[in-house]
Amino acid sequence: MSAGDEGREETLSRFGEAVNMTAAELERWLGSDESREVGQKDGGGESTGHASGRRIVELLRTKKADLDDGDLAHMRKVAGYVARHLEQRPQGDTADSRWRYSLMNWGHDPEK
């Protein structure tokens, strides 16, 4: 295994730990009003997290061997976002929180 393969495997592992929703679960979630209402929106359109969620669905349905450098870069972005966002967990019940909904747009349901 080359150094590049090792980085690839680490990225795949970190992404797999961060994303705990299946492609079907995430796709259903992204169709909900709650999903569309959270996240940072540039120009009033789709939020960054919602767009990322659509990309994550594609990545989950892609064979590992077919993932390219752009895919791996997005996987690293997802793993980093989820790790940072989990550190910002608010006090109290988060089941119906914007914090949880934002994480779910990125493929991670903290209630799982």
N, C-alpha and C positions, 0 to 999 in steps of 0.2 A: 504494500500500500504506500503510495507516495504522500508527501506532505499535503498536496492538494486534496487527495482523497480523504485524509484525516480531517481537514477543515470541512469538507463536504459532509462527512459522517457526523461530526460535531453539530453542524447546522441542522441536519436532519433530526438528530436526537433532541436538540433544544426546541425545535419546532414541534416535534411530537409530544414533548412534555407540556409545552405552552398551549397547544390546540387540543382541547379535550372534547370538542364537539365533532360529530361526523359531518360529512358533506351534506347529507340530507337534513340533519338537525339545523345546521347553519343556514342552509338555503331556506328552510321554513321560517327561521327566526328573521332573516333579512327581509322577508315578505311582510313582517308585522309593522304596525304603526309605531310601536315602542322602539323598534330598531331604527326607523327612519327619523325619529324625533331627537336622538342623542348624537353627540359628537360635533366636532368643529367643521363648519361648512364655509367654504370659500365661495363667495358670490351667491349664497342662498341655495345652491344646488345640493348634490349628494355630499354627505359628510365623508371625511377622510376614512373613518373606520368602516363605514358602510361599503365604500368602494374597495377597501382592503378585504372585507369579508367576502365580496364576490370573487376576488382574486384567490383567496384562501380556498374557496369551494373548488376552483379550477385546480389549484395545487394538490388538494386532497385526492382529486380524481386523476392525477397524472402519475404515470409510472415513475418510480425513483430514477431509473436509468434515463428517462426523457427530460429530467429537470435541467435547465440551463443556468448560466451564471445569474441572469436576471431573476429567475425563480428563487435561487438560493439567497440572493440579496433581499428579496421580499420576505423570505422565511426568517432571515436574521432580524429584519425590522419587526416582524410579528413577535418573535420571541423576546426581543428587547422591550417592546411596548407592554406586553403582558407582564413581564417581570417588574417593570417600573410601576405599572398601574396597580398591581397586587400590593405593592408597598404602601399605597395611598388608601388602603381600605378604610372606609369611614366607620365610626362607632355605630352600634345598634344593628337593627335588622336591615340587611341589604337586598333581600329577595326582590323587592320592586323598586330598586334604586337606579338612578341614572348611571352610577358607578358600575353596577353589574351589567346593565344594558350595553354600556360602552365596551366593556370587556367581551361581551357576547358577540358584538359586531366583529371583533378580532378573533373569534373562534374559541374563546375560553369562557366557560360557565363556572363561576366560583361556587355555585350551589351544588355542583356535581361531586 
